[in-house]
Structures are given as structure tokens and as C-alpha cells.
Amino acid sequence: METALVVVLVPLICGGALWLWYLARDSRQGRLMIVALWGVLLAMSVIAGEPWVLVMGAATVMMGIWVYGTWRYR
């Protein structure tokens, strides 16, 4: 069950964050708000417990890989 949650929700969370990042492409405040919301989701997942920690942890790793790959090769 936890694997299914990770497989289904991680692409949705990362895709939503990337879409919001694209929408806020000309706004530094908008991008800071997205980062703050990501932190709030991460904190909520830690409070909520077991399966949500795995989902947000995997989503954070995926976004970290995306940020590293995007900004490294600019």
C-alpha cells in the first residue's frame, strides 16, 4: 500500500510543484511561496506519520534531483 502511494503521489506532487514554479517564473515572491508551501507539506507529513513521510521524502528527493540536474547544467 505504501509503495502504491509513493508511485502515484510523488509524480503528482512533483508535477504540481513544477507547474506552479512555471506559473511563477517572473515572480521571486511566488517562487518563495512555493518553497514555503513545500516546507509546510514536509512538516505536515512528519506530523501525520508513516506513509506520508515516505511520500514527501521521496518527492523531496525527486525535486532535489531535478534542481541539481537543472541548475548544474545551466
N, CA, C and O atoms as a GROMACS GRO file, in nm:
protein
  296
    1MET      N    1   0.082  -0.120   0.000
    1MET     CA    2   0.000   0.000   0.000
    1MET      C    3   0.086   0.126   0.000
    1MET      O    4   0.058   0.222  -0.072
    2GLU      N    5   0.192   0.124   0.081
    2GLU     CA    6   0.278   0.242   0.088
    2GLU      C    7   0.352   0.263  -0.045
    2GLU      O    8   0.373   0.377  -0.087
    3THR      N    9   0.390   0.154  -0.109
    3THR     CA   10   0.457   0.166  -0.239
    3THR      C   11   0.363   0.227  -0.342
    3THR      O   12   0.405   0.310  -0.423
    4ALA      N   13   0.238   0.187  -0.339
    4ALA     CA   14   0.140   0.243  -0.432
    4ALA      C   15   0.121   0.392  -0.409
    4ALA      O   16   0.110   0.470  -0.504
    5LEU      N   17   0.116   0.433  -0.282
    5LEU     CA   18   0.104   0.575  -0.252
    5LEU      C   19   0.223   0.653  -0.306
    5LEU      O   20   0.206   0.761  -0.364
    6VAL      N   21   0.343   0.600  -0.287
    6VAL     CA   22   0.462   0.669  -0.336
    6VAL      C   23   0.461   0.677  -0.488
    6VAL      O   24   0.489   0.782  -0.545
    7VAL      N   25   0.428   0.566  -0.554
    7VAL     CA   26   0.429   0.563  -0.701
    7VAL      C   27   0.326   0.658  -0.760
    7VAL      O   28   0.350   0.720  -0.864
    8VAL      N   29   0.211   0.669  -0.696
    8VAL     CA   30   0.104   0.753  -0.750
    8VAL      C   31   0.121   0.900  -0.710
    8VAL      O   32   0.105   0.988  -0.794
    9LEU      N   33   0.153   0.926  -0.585
    9LEU     CA   34   0.152   1.063  -0.535
    9LEU      C   35   0.278   1.144  -0.564
    9LEU      O   36   0.271   1.265  -0.579
   10VAL      N   37   0.393   1.080  -0.571
   10VAL     CA   38   0.517   1.155  -0.595
   10VAL      C   39   0.515   1.227  -0.730
   10VAL      O   40   0.549   1.345  -0.734
   11PRO      N   41   0.478   1.161  -0.840
   11PRO     CA   42   0.471   1.237  -0.967
   11PRO      C   43   0.366   1.349  -0.963
   11PRO      O   44   0.385   1.454  -1.024
   12LEU      N   45   0.255   1.327  -0.893
   12LEU     CA   46   0.154   1.432  -0.883
   12LEU      C   47   0.204   1.552  -0.803
   12LEU      O   48   0.183   1.666  -0.842
   13ILE      N   49   0.270   1.525  -0.691
   13ILE     CA   50   0.323   1.634  -0.609
   13ILE      C   51   0.433   1.710  -0.683
   13ILE      O   52   0.433   1.833  -0.687
   14CYS      N   53   0.527   1.635  -0.742
   14CYS     CA   54   0.637   1.700  -0.815
   14CYS      C   55   0.586   1.773  -0.939
   14CYS      O   56   0.630   1.884  -0.968
   15GLY      N   57   0.494   1.713  -1.010
   15GLY     CA   58   0.437   1.778  -1.127
   15GLY      C   59   0.362   1.905  -1.091
   15GLY      O   60   0.372   2.006  -1.161
   16GLY      N   61   0.288   1.900  -0.982
   16GLY     CA   62   0.218   2.020  -0.936
   16GLY      C   63   0.314   2.129  -0.895
   16GLY      O   64   0.291   2.246  -0.925
   17ALA      N   65   0.421   2.093  -0.827
   17ALA     CA   66   0.520   2.193  -0.786
   17ALA      C   67   0.591   2.253  -0.906
   17ALA      O   68   0.614   2.374  -0.911
   18LEU      N   69   0.626   2.170  -1.004
   18LEU     CA   70   0.690   2.223  -1.124
   18LEU      C   71   0.596   2.312  -1.206
   18LEU      O   72   0.639   2.412  -1.263
   19TRP      N   73   0.468   2.275  -1.209
   19TRP     CA   74   0.371   2.358  -1.280
   19TRP      C   75   0.356   2.493  -1.210
   19TRP      O   76   0.354   2.597  -1.277
   20LEU      N   77   0.347   2.494  -1.076
   20LEU     CA   78   0.340   2.620  -1.003
   20LEU      C   79   0.467   2.701  -1.021
   20LEU      O   80   0.463   2.824  -1.031
   21TRP      N   81   0.582   2.633  -1.024
   21TRP     CA   82   0.710   2.701  -1.046
   21TRP      C   83   0.712   2.769  -1.181
   21TRP      O   84   0.762   2.881  -1.195
   22TYR      N   85   0.657   2.702  -1.283
   22TYR     CA   86   0.649   2.761  -1.417
   22TYR      C   87   0.555   2.882  -1.417
   22TYR      O   88   0.585   2.983  -1.480
   23LEU      N   89   0.443   2.871  -1.347
   23LEU     CA   90   0.349   2.983  -1.342
   23LEU      C   91   0.410   3.104  -1.271
   23LEU      O   92   0.376   3.218  -1.303
   24ALA      N   93   0.500   3.080  -1.176
   24ALA     CA   94   0.562   3.189  -1.100
   24ALA      C   95   0.699   3.225  -1.157
   24ALA      O   96   0.785   3.273  -1.084
   25ARG      N   97   0.720   3.203  -1.286
   25ARG     CA   98   0.853   3.220  -1.344
   25ARG      C   99   0.906   3.363  -1.338
   25ARG      O  100   1.027   3.384  -1.339
   26ASP      N  101   0.818   3.462  -1.332
   26ASP     CA  102   0.863   3.601  -1.328
   26ASP      C  103   0.850   3.664  -1.189
   26ASP      O  104   0.866   3.785  -1.174
   27SER      N  105   0.820   3.583  -1.089
   27SER     CA  106   0.794   3.636  -0.956
   27SER      C  107   0.880   3.566  -0.852
   27SER      O  108   0.864   3.447  -0.827
   28ARG      N  109   0.969   3.641  -0.793
   28ARG     CA  110   1.052   3.584  -0.686
   28ARG      C  111   0.968   3.552  -0.563
   28ARG      O  112   0.991   3.451  -0.497
   29GLN      N  113   0.870   3.638  -0.532
   29GLN     CA  114   0.782   3.613  -0.418
   29GLN      C  115   0.699   3.487  -0.439
   29GLN      O  116   0.676   3.411  -0.345
   30GLY      N  117   0.653   3.466  -0.561
   30GLY     CA  118   0.576   3.346  -0.591
   30GLY      C  119   0.658   3.220  -0.572
   30GLY      O  120   0.610   3.121  -0.517
   31ARG      N  121   0.782   3.224  -0.616
   31ARG     CA  122   0.869   3.107  -0.601
   31ARG      C  123   0.905   3.083  -0.455
   31ARG      O  124   0.915   2.968  -0.412
   32LEU      N  125   0.924   3.189  -0.379
   32LEU     CA  126   0.949   3.172  -0.236
   32LEU      C  127   0.827   3.113  -0.165
   32LEU      O  128   0.841   3.035  -0.072
   33MET      N  129   0.708   3.151  -0.210
   33MET     CA  130   0.586   3.095  -0.154
   33MET      C  131   0.576   2.946  -0.183
   33MET      O  132   0.532   2.869  -0.097
   34ILE      N  133   0.616   2.903  -0.302
   34ILE     CA  134   0.614   2.761  -0.337
   34ILE      C  135   0.711   2.684  -0.248
   34ILE      O  136   0.678   2.575  -0.201
   35VAL      N  137   0.829   2.738  -0.226
   35VAL     CA  138   0.927   2.672  -0.139
   35VAL      C  139   0.873   2.665   0.004
   35VAL      O  140   0.890   2.563   0.072
   36ALA      N  141   0.808   2.772   0.050
   36ALA     CA  142   0.749   2.771   0.185
   36ALA      C  143   0.638   2.667   0.195
   36ALA      O  144   0.628   2.596   0.296
   37LEU      N  145   0.554   2.657   0.094
   37LEU     CA  146   0.447   2.557   0.095
   37LEU      C  147   0.503   2.415   0.094
   37LEU      O  148   0.447   2.326   0.158
   38TRP      N  149   0.612   2.395   0.022
   38TRP     CA  150   0.677   2.264   0.022
   38TRP      C  151   0.724   2.229   0.163
   38TRP      O  152   0.708   2.116   0.208
   39GLY      N  153   0.783   2.327   0.231
   39GLY     CA  154   0.827   2.304   0.368
   39GLY      C  155   0.712   2.273   0.462
   39GLY      O  156   0.724   2.189   0.552
   40VAL      N  157   0.599   2.342   0.443
   40VAL     CA  158   0.481   2.315   0.525
   40VAL      C  159   0.430   2.173   0.498
   40VAL      O  160   0.396   2.102   0.592
   41LEU      N  161   0.425   2.132   0.371
   41LEU     CA  162   0.382   1.995   0.340
   41LEU      C  163   0.476   1.892   0.401
   41LEU      O  164   0.433   1.788   0.451
   42LEU      N  165   0.605   1.921   0.397
   42LEU     CA  166   0.703   1.829   0.456
   42LEU      C  167   0.683   1.818   0.608
   42LEU      O  168   0.688   1.708   0.663
   43ALA      N  169   0.660   1.930   0.674
   43ALA     CA  170   0.636   1.928   0.818
   43ALA      C  171   0.505   1.855   0.850
   43ALA      O  172   0.499   1.779   0.947
   44MET      N  173   0.402   1.877   0.770
   44MET     CA  174   0.274   1.808   0.793
   44MET      C  175   0.288   1.658   0.775
   44MET      O  176   0.225   1.580   0.846
   45SER      N  177   0.372   1.617   0.680
   45SER     CA  178   0.390   1.474   0.659
   45SER      C  179   0.461   1.409   0.776
   45SER      O  180   0.432   1.295   0.812
   46VAL      N  181   0.555   1.482   0.836
   46VAL     CA  182   0.624   1.428   0.953
   46VAL      C  183   0.526   1.412   1.070
   46VAL      O  184   0.532   1.314   1.143
   47ILE      N  185   0.438   1.509   1.085
   47ILE     CA  186   0.338   1.501   1.192
   47ILE      C  187   0.237   1.390   1.164
   47ILE      O  188   0.196   1.319   1.255
   48ALA      N  189   0.195   1.375   1.037
   48ALA     CA  190   0.090   1.279   1.001
   48ALA      C  191   0.135   1.134   1.020
   48ALA      O  192   0.053   1.049   1.054
   49GLY      N  193   0.261   1.107   0.998
   49GLY     CA  194   0.306   0.972   1.026
   49GLY      C  195   0.353   0.893   0.905
   49GLY      O  196   0.390   0.950   0.802
   50GLU      N  197   0.352   0.764   0.920
   50GLU     CA  198   0.427   0.670   0.838
   50GLU      C  199   0.411   0.682   0.686
   50GLU      O  200   0.511   0.713   0.622
   51PRO      N  201   0.299   0.660   0.623
   51PRO     CA  202   0.306   0.658   0.476
   51PRO      C  203   0.335   0.795   0.417
   51PRO      O  204   0.396   0.805   0.311
   52TRP      N  205   0.293   0.902   0.484
   52TRP     CA  206   0.310   1.036   0.427
   52TRP      C  207   0.454   1.083   0.436
   52TRP      O  208   0.499   1.162   0.353
   53VAL      N  209   0.527   1.036   0.536
   53VAL     CA  210   0.670   1.069   0.544
   53VAL      C  211   0.742   1.009   0.424
   53VAL      O  212   0.829   1.073   0.365
   54LEU      N  213   0.707   0.887   0.388
   54LEU     CA  214   0.770   0.823   0.271
   54LEU      C  215   0.736   0.898   0.143
   54LEU      O  216   0.822   0.917   0.057
   55VAL      N  217   0.610   0.939   0.129
   55VAL     CA  218   0.568   1.010   0.008
   55VAL      C  219   0.642   1.143  -0.006
   55VAL      O  220   0.699   1.172  -0.111
   56MET      N  221   0.641   1.224   0.099
   56MET     CA  222   0.705   1.355   0.089
   56MET      C  223   0.857   1.342   0.087
   56MET      O  224   0.925   1.424   0.025
   57GLY      N  225   0.911   1.241   0.153
   57GLY     CA  226   1.056   1.219   0.145
   57GLY      C  227   1.097   1.183   0.003
   57GLY      O  228   1.197   1.235  -0.047
   58ALA      N  229   1.021   1.095  -0.061
   58ALA     CA  230   1.052   1.059  -0.200
   58ALA      C  231   1.033   1.178  -0.292
   58ALA      O  232   1.112   1.198  -0.385
   59ALA      N  233   0.928   1.257  -0.269
   59ALA     CA  234   0.905   1.375  -0.352
   59ALA      C  235   1.017   1.478  -0.334
   59ALA      O  236   1.058   1.542  -0.430
   60THR      N  237   1.066   1.492  -0.212
   60THR     CA  238   1.175   1.586  -0.186
   60THR      C  239   1.303   1.539  -0.255
   60THR      O  240   1.376   1.621  -0.311
   61VAL      N  241   1.330   1.411  -0.252
   61VAL     CA  242   1.447   1.357  -0.323
   61VAL      C  243   1.433   1.380  -0.474
   61VAL      O  244   1.529   1.421  -0.540
   62MET      N  245   1.315   1.354  -0.528
   62MET     CA  246   1.293   1.374  -0.672
   62MET      C  247   1.312   1.521  -0.711
   62MET      O  248   1.373   1.551  -0.813
   63MET      N  249   1.260   1.612  -0.630
   63MET     CA  250   1.276   1.754  -0.661
   63MET      C  251   1.422   1.796  -0.644
   63MET      O  252   1.471   1.881  -0.718
   64GLY      N  253   1.491   1.737  -0.548
   64GLY     CA  254   1.633   1.767  -0.531
   64GLY      C  255   1.714   1.723  -0.652
   64GLY      O  256   1.804   1.794  -0.697
   65ILE      N  257   1.681   1.607  -0.705
   65ILE     CA  258   1.748   1.560  -0.827
   65ILE      C  259   1.717   1.652  -0.943
   65ILE      O  260   1.805   1.684  -1.023
   66TRP      N  261   1.592   1.697  -0.954
   66TRP     CA  262   1.554   1.787  -1.063
   66TRP      C  263   1.627   1.921  -1.050
   66TRP      O  264   1.678   1.973  -1.149
   67VAL      N  265   1.633   1.975  -0.929
   67VAL     CA  266   1.702   2.103  -0.908
   67VAL      C  267   1.850   2.088  -0.940
   67VAL      O  268   1.909   2.173  -1.006
   68TYR      N  269   1.911   1.980  -0.892
   68TYR     CA  270   2.053   1.957  -0.919
   68TYR      C  271   2.079   1.945  -1.069
   68TYR      O  272   2.172   2.006  -1.121
   69GLY      N  273   1.999   1.866  -1.137
   69GLY     CA  274   2.017   1.848  -1.281
   69GLY      C  275   1.991   1.972  -1.362
   69GLY      O  276   2.058   1.997  -1.462
   70THR      N  277   1.893   2.051  -1.321
   70THR     CA  278   1.858   2.172  -1.395
   70THR      C  279   1.961   2.282  -1.374
   70THR      O  280   2.005   2.346  -1.470
   71TRP      N  281   1.999   2.306  -1.250
   71TRP     CA  282   2.088   2.417  -1.220
   71TRP      C  283   2.234   2.385  -1.244
   71TRP      O  284   2.314   2.476  -1.265
   72ARG      N  285   2.270   2.258  -1.243
   72ARG     CA  286   2.410   2.222  -1.266
   72ARG      C  287   2.449   2.245  -1.412
   72ARG      O  288   2.561   2.288  -1.440
   73TYR      N  289   2.360   2.216  -1.502
   73TYR     CA  290   2.394   2.222  -1.643
   73TYR      C  291   2.338   2.346  -1.711
   73TYR      O  292   2.304   2.342  -1.830
   74ARG      N  293   2.328   2.455  -1.639
   74ARG     CA  294   2.285   2.582  -1.699
   74ARG      C  295   2.397   2.647  -1.771
   74ARG      O  296   2.380   2.755  -1.827
   0.00000   0.00000   0.00000
